Amino acid sequence: MDQDRASVFDLAAQAAASNGGNNDLLLPPPRFVGSPQKPSAMPYNKYVAYNKQVPFDYPQRTWPGKTLKRAPRWCSVDLRDGNQALVDPMDSERKLRFWNLLISMGFKEIEVGFPSASETDYDFIRLLIERELIPDDVTIVVLTQAREHLIRRTYEALRGAKRAVVHFYNSVSVLQREVVFHKDKAGIKKLATDAAELCRSLEADAGGTDLSYEYSPESFSGAEPEYSLEVCNAVIDVIRPTPEHPMIINLPNTVEMTTPNVFADEVEYISTNLKDRDAVVLSLHPHNDEGMAVAATELSLLAGADRVEGCLLGNGERTGNVDICTVGLNLLVQGIDPQLDFSDMPGIRRTVEYCNQIAVSERHPYVGNFVFTAFSGSHQDAIKKGLDARQQAALRANANPDDFLWLVPYLPIDPKDVGGNYEAIIRVNSQSGKGGMAYLLKANHHLDLPKRLQVEFERLVQSYADRTKREVKDADIWRLFKDEYLPVEAGGSVVGGESMADQRDETLRQWGRFKLLNVAVTSGEDGSDTVLDATLLDRGLAPGDPEVRRRVQGHGNGPIAAFLDALKSLDQTVSVLDYAEHAMTAGTDALAASYVECQVGEPARSRVIWGVGIDSSISTSSLKAIISALNRFQRG
């Protein structure tokens, strides 16, 4: 606190005098397009800037020039900080399930409870110790306030543990010194050192437990960094850590009060000036009140922190503790081993949701339902092209695509690396473009549509989306496609259904005047004179017309030209403008897809229209595609 200020509430005059950044002559004029924003009715005069509450400047900062190189030491506080923030705290079954998850992920430090404040926590710690559920390479952490009776009870809970960290804390913030503890700086520091001395005196009662210590100047971000340093150094003097047996100094951003860069300045100041730095593990405990806990954590790691306390998926008091999953996976996408196993994020999410009884947001980084999903048409197109380009690059490098360099637009991480898949990457709504539905048809149904066919089909999908005003799912797209381009069989299925992820759909009806029943093709030795003999089923143009089998013959330079010639005998004028084909499946029952862009009809009323054909024979699939275009033309 400033020496000129007797009370934190003396800042009220500064708050009341603030113009809130409105019409401030000391600021450069605002830049904008259109009309200026107007001052709001929000009560900004109730609040005062952080640098007025905790004046601090650190121009000698070095962290902005650094980059992250390795993972920090992780400590999960889900079973304590996370648990205390739940409407219904975890029972022993849920706690044990969470404990097993943390062990399986590779955590080596786990804060297991506040045994002196909760009988449930005390019993859980005893269960872990007595049932020998703590692996030899895992250290449990127990939390206690810097109060004598609580510390003594904490040591009772640890009897029989092989190794443990006793984590004691007291608040040092300007505000709490005045309104909670009614103590001056010397009095607050004495709380910390008295607790440290008591901990040391109780070591003989630990029963052979290998004890380490952690001290937190709680609400560190609300205190003067110089004073926090003074208290931490005083505690270090009592504990007397060594490089071989270090202690933890933990800096809690208990209430996020300022921007991450300022917090990082404070962390670097502590790291640079802390006593016996080589015997201290400098730790962070960020909260997310202003939504910047991940950024504050990463910048503070640059500033010298060694260790991070947090919760899986950001549970914790108010807006939560920092999300260890997000920080860890942010490291992964920078090529840094997080030293935790995040390979089954859906499973992690299920366990966390079950134990916490809180649903995870659809947009939560790396694990939400929509985080790998693109609805935007341009995003979908870029993702599709990026996946194709990466696949080709892996083939050229003779590399396993699952292990090859991941560089795909709009997807910072391979969903497969965190237990996901590519099924939900592309989803379609009224804002989507052709890239989305084209990707889904290729990924799920093995159809790689030519660009102009994508444009044509996109109009149908867009019309459906506008009409239904909802997301267009893969099943909707597939139903629209096969009803428009592929002649369905009885029951609403298509040829090669299972291999194309097709299912029966009783709501679809057979339609189209013509159906290719069989075809025979003969050619000369040079292939220049092809003779085609085909049988078509002609259902007529009007409902109720009798079905007639028609045999047609044609000649031409190849099967397509001969088939177009044969159709003339039925007074059908068709020419092929573009043609594409590809194999859909491999093996003895392989299928091929053909796409033809046709001009159908007499010149005065002709239309350019696409058709699609699927068959085990590539030549037959091309003829079916022509029939598809002809039927679509006559359908109108």
N, C-alpha and C positions, 0 to 999 in steps of 0.2 A: 504494500500500500504506500502511496506517496506520503512523505513525511508531513506535507501540508494538509492531508486529508484525515480527519478524525473518524469518519464513518464512510462506508461504501456508499451510503445514500447521499453523501455530499455531491455525488455525480448527477443528482437530479437537476441541478441548475444547468449543467452542460447539455443534458438530454433535452430539457425544455427549450433551450436556446437554439437547438439544431434546426436547420431548414430542410433536413432530410435529403440533401442533394438537389433540391429544387431551386432554380434561379441563383445558384451559387456563383458569384462573380470570380471566385478563385479557381473555378474549373473552366476548362476550355468549353466553348459552346457545343451543345449536343449536335450530332449529325444524324440525319434521318431523311427518309423519302416520304413525301406526303405530309400529312398534318402532324404537328408535334403531340407527344403524349402530355396529358394534363396531370397535375398533382392529385394524388388520391386522398381518400379520407382515412387511410390506415394510420394508426396511432404511433407514428415513428418517434414522437417526442417522449415515449415511455422507455425508449431503449438508448443505450450508449455504446459506442464502438468498443471493440475488444481492446484496442491499444490505449483507450482511456482507462479501462479497468486494470489492465496488466501492461504497463508501459515496458516495451522491450525492443531493442534494435540489435541486430547481429550482422553487420555488414561484412564480417570476415567469413561468412558461410562458404563452404566448399562443395556441399552436396549437389548443387545444380550441374556441376561438371562431371558427375559420376554416373555410372550405369549399373544396373543390377547384374550380379555375376553368379550368385548362388542362392539357394533357399535358406531362409532363416530357421532357427530352432522353433518348432511349433509346440504350443501348449493349448489343448482344448479346454475350454471352461464351460462346455455345454452342461455338465452335470452339476455345476454350481451356479454361475451367472445366468446361464440359459435357463436352468431349472427354476430359479427363483422368480423369473419373469413370466412364468406360465400361470394361466388362470387356475389350472389343475396341475400342480406339480407332479412330476413322475413318481409312480410307486416303484417298489423294488424291482418288479418284473420289467418295467419300461427302462429303468436305470441300467439294469444288467444288459438288456438288449442294446442300449446305446453304448455301454462300455465295450461290448463285444465288437460293435461296428468300429469304434475308435481303434481298438487293438488291431482289427483286420486291415485298417487303412494305414497302419504303421506309425501311429503316434507313440512317442517315447516319454512324453510328459502329459499327464491328465490330471486336471484339478477335479477332485472327486467329491468335495463338499465342504461344508462349514459345520464341523461336528459339534462345536460348542453352542451353536444357535439352533440346531435342528436335531431332534432325536432320530428322524428318518435318515438324515445324512450320517449321523453317528453309527446307526445300525448298518447302513450300507457299507461304510468303510470297514467295520468289523467283519462283515460278510466277505468282502474282498480278501481281507487278511487271513481270516480263519479258514476259508475254503481254498486258500492258496491260488486265487484267480489272477494274481498280478504277475505277469511274466517277469523273468529276471532282468530283462533289459528295459523295463518300463518303470518310471518313477511317478509315484502319486504325489499330488500337491494338495495340502489342506489349508483352508483359509480361516483366519481369525482376526478380529479387531485387536488393536493394541490395548487390551484390557486384561488385567491379571487373571480373573477367574475364567475368562474365556480361553486364555492361553493354556492354563493348567488343564482344562477339560480337553483341549486339542491334543495334548501329549498323551492323555489317557487313551484316546481313540487310536493312537498309532502303535500301541504295544504289540510287538510281534511282527511289525512290518520290516522288510529288509532295508528299504531305502525310502526316504520321503523328504519333501520340501515343506517347511513350515512357512506359510505366507502370511505375514502380519502387515497391517496397514492402519493409517489414520489420515484424515483429511488435512490438507495444508492450505486450502484455498483461502483467498482473501475474504470471500463472503462467509464461508463456514467458520472461520476463526472468530468472526464477529457475531454471527446470528445463531450459531449452533453451540460452539464450545466456549464462547466468551473468554478466550485466552489470547494472550499476545504471542509473538513469534517464539519467544523462549519457552513458553508453556507448551506450545504445540510440539516443538522439537523434543522437549522432555518426555512427552507421551511416547514418541518414537524410540528414543534411546532407552527409556525404562523398559519398554517391551523387548527390545533387543537384549538387554541385560538379563531379563527374566528367562528368555528363551535359552540363552547360554547356560544359565544356572540350572535349568531343567534337563540338560543333556544327560546327566547321570541317571535320570529316571526313564530314559528312552529305551532301556532294555536291549541294547545292541543295535538299534536302528541307526543306519547311516543317515545322519540328518544334514540337510542343507537349508539355507534360508533365502527368503524372498521378502523384500520390503517394497511397499508401494506408497509413495506420497499421493494419496487419493486426491482426485480433482486437481491433478498436476497442472492441467491447462488453465485452471482458474487461479493459479498462484504465481508469484514472481519467480522466474527461473533461478535467479540468484539465491532466493530463499530455499527453493526446493533442493538446489545443489547443497546448500549448507546442511539441511536436514539429512539428506542421503549420505553425505560424507561423515556426519556424526554417527549414523548407524553403522557405516562401514568400519569406523574406528572401534565400535563395540564388537562387531561380529568377527573382525580380523580374517577376512577370506584370504586364500592363497590361489595362485594359478592352478595348483593341483586340486584344490577344493574351493571353487569359486562360490560366490553368492549371486543372487539375482536382484538387480535394481529395476523395478518395473514402473514405467511412466504411464499412468492411466489418463487417457483423454476421456475422463469419466463422463463429462458433458462436452460434446463438441461445440466449441465457442468461436472458432476462427478458421481461416483457410488453411489447407494442408501445408502450404509453404511456410507459414508462420510456425506451425507445430513442428515442422522439420527443423527450422532454425533453433527452436528451443531444445529439441532432442540433440542436435549437433553440439549445442553449447554444453549440455550436461555430459555428453560423451567425451568432449574434449577436456573438460575440467574435473571429471570425477576422480576421486582418489583411487589408487590401486586399480587402474582401469584393466590391467591384464588379469585381475582376479575377480572381475565383475562381468556377469552376463547382463547386458543392457536390453531390457524388454519393453514391449509396447502393449498397451491394452486400450485400443481405440473403440469408441462408440460412434454411432452413426446419426447423431441428432440432426446434423445439417446435411446428411446424405453424402458425406465425403470420406467415410472411414477407410475405404480401400485406397483412395488417393493418399490420405494422410499416412497410411501404413507404408505404402511403397516409397514415398518420399522420405519417410523417417528411416527406412532401411538404408537408403542412400546416405542418410545423415549419421549413420553409425550404429543403429540398433542391431542386435544380434538375434532377437527372439520376438515372437508374436503370440499373444494370447487372443483367442477368438472363438467363435462358435461356427458349427457347420450351418451354412445357408443363412447366417446372419441373425439367428435368434438372440434374444437378450433384452435387458430393460429398455423401455420406451421404443426407440426405433431400432434397437438391437446392437450387439457387438459386431465387430468387423467379421465379414464372412471369410473364413479360412479357405473355403472351396474356391471363391473368386480370386483371392490373392494367389493361391497355389496354381490355378489354371492360367492366370495371367503370366506367371513365370514360365509355365510350360510352353505357351505360344511364343515366348521369347527364346526358346531353345534351352531353358534351364530346368533341370530335374527338380520337381517340387518335393521330392523325397516323401511323398504321401501317395497312396493309391487312389486315384480318382477315376479308375477305368469303368466303374459301374455307378455313374451318377444317378440313373433312375432308381437303383437299389438304395443308394444313400438317401435319396429324397424320400423314398417310401418309409424307411426306418425313421428318419427325422420327423416326418409328418405324423407317423404313428406315435412316437414317443412324446413329441411336443403337443400333439393334437391341434396343430396349426397348419393350414394349407400353405404351400409355397406358391408364390405369384407365377402367373403364366409367363411373365417377362423376366423372371429371375435369371441372372447371367448363368450360362452354361447348362442349366437344368430345367428352366421353365418350358412349358409346352410349345411356345412359339419362338424360342431363341434361335432355332436353326431354320425358321420358316420365312419364305419370301412371298409376299402377296403382290408386290410391285412388279409390273411387267418388265421394266428395264432391269430390275434386279434379277428376276427369274432368267431372263435371256443371258445376262452376264454369268450367272451361276452355271447354267447349262453349258455355255461355251467354255467356262473355266474347268469344269469337270472333264469335258471332252479333251481339252488341251493337256491337262495333267495326265490323263490316261495315255495319250499318244506320247507324251514326253517320257513316261515310265517305260513304255514299250521300246522307244528308241534307246533308252539307257539300259535295257535288259534288266530292269529292276522290278521288284514286287510292288505293285501299285499301293498295297496297304502300308508299305514302309517308305514310299517315295515322298520327296519334298512336298509339303502341303502349301500350295498357293492357289486359292480359289476366291474370286471376288465375293465379298459380303459374308464370307464364312471364315472367321479367324482361326477356327479349330475344326479338325475333322470330327464330325459327330461320332464316328465309330470309336475314336480314342477315349470317349467318355461314356461308352455304352449305348450310344444312339445308333441310328441308321439314316439312310437317305430318303426314307419314305415320306417324311413330312417336311422336307426341305422346301418343296414347291407346293403352295396352296393357292387356289384361284378364287378371286372375288370380282366384283364389278370394276375394280381398279387394275386388274391384272391384264397382261398382254399375252401374245401368242407363245412366248417362251415358256410360260407356266404349264399350259395344257400340253405343249409339245414335249416337255420334260416328263410329265406324268405318263403320257402315252408310251414314250420310249422306255422309261424306267420300269413301269409296271406291266406294260402290254407288248413290249418289243417292237413297237412301230416307230420308225424314224422318218417323220413326215418331211417332204420337201418344203422349202420356205414358202412358196406361193400357196401350197395346200394349207400350211399353218395359218396363213392370212385368211384364207377362205373359211376354215373351220373356226377360227377365232371369232368371226362374226356370229356364228351360231351360239358359241359359248357365252359371248358377251350379252347377246339377246336373252339367253336363259338367266344369266346373273342379274340383269336389270329387271327381269320379270319376277324372279323369285326373291330378290333383295336379300340374299344370303350367300354364304360361302358355297362355292361349287366344288364338291369333293371329287376325288378320283372316280368313284362309282358313278357320279352324275356325268362326268366327262366321257367315261367309257360308254355309258348308255346312249348319250347323244351321238357319239361317233359311230357306234355300230348301227344305230337306227338310221343314220344318214348315209353311211357309205357301205356297210357290209350287209348282205342279205342274210337275215336271221333264219334259222331253221325252226321247226316246231318247238315250242317252249321258250322261244326267245334267246337261243344260244347261237353261236357262230361256229364255223368250221375251225377245228383246232382249239376249241374253247379252253381246255385246262391249261395248255401251254401258254395261253395268252391271258391267264388270270380271268377268264370269262366265266360267268355263271348264268344259269337259266333266269330268264326274266319274263314271266307270264304276261306282263303288261305290254310287251312288244309284239307287234303283229307282222307277219310276212307281208311284204309289199314289193312292187316292181313288176313290170310287164314281162321281162325276160329272165330266164335262169339257164345257165350253161349246164347241160346234163352230161355230155361227153364230147370229146374232140379227138380227131386223129390227124396227124400231120406227116406228110412225106415231102422229101426234098431231093433235088438232084445232087450229084456229087459235090458240086461247088456251092450248093445252098442257094443258088440264085433263083430257082423256080420252085417255090413252095406251094404244095397243094394241101388245102385244109378241108376237112369234112367234119362238121359239127352238128350236134343235135341240141336245139334250144326248146325249152318249155315256154310257150307264149300264153300268158294269162289274160291277154286282151287289155284294152285301154279303160274299160268301164267295169265297175263292180258287177259281178254276175256273168261276165263274158265267159264262155267255156274255155277250159285249158286245152291247148293244142300243141302237140309235138311237131316241131318244124326242123327239117333237115336242110342245112345250107352248105354250100361249097364255095370256095374262093381260091384265087391264085394271087401270088405276090412275092415280093422279095423278103421272105421271112414270115413267121407265123402271124405277126401283128398286121402286116400289110394284107396277107391272105384273109384274115378274119374281117378286116374292114371291107374288103371286096365282097366277102360272103354276105355281110349285112345289107349290101345294096339290094339283094334279092328280096329283102323285107321292107324295102323303101326307107331304109335308115341311112342317113348321111352323117358319117363320123370321120374326123381326121384327128390324128394324134400330134399335139404340139410339143409335149415334153413327156419324158418317161424316166422313172427311177425304180430301182428294185434293191432288195437286200434279203439276206437270210435272216430268219427270226430265231430259229432254234437249230441245234446240231443233233446228229444221230440218225438212226434209220427212219424215224418219223419226223424228220426236219420239215419245217414250214418256210415258205418264202412269201414276202409281201411285195406287191407291185403297185405303183402309183402312176396314173396316166392323166395328163392334162389334155382334154379333148375339146375340139370345136364340134358341136352337135347341132344338126338341123340344117335346113336350107339356108342359103346366105341371108335371106330377108329376115329370118327369125332365129338365127343361130345364136348359141350361147357358148362361152368358154366355161368348162366345168370339169371338176376333178372326179376321178373314180379310184376306188381301192379294191384290190383283189388279194385273196390269201389262198394258197394251195401248196401241196407238197411238191408240185411241179412249178418251176419258175416261169415256164412259158404259159402254163394254164392260168397261173395267178395274173399274168398280164392281160389275158383275154377276159378273165372275170372283172378286172379293173375297168376294162372298156364297157362291159355290161353294166357295171356300177354307175359309170358316168351317163350312159344312155338312159338307164332307169331314173336317175336323178333329174335328168333333163325333162323326161316325160311326167315326172311327179310334179314339176313346176316349182 
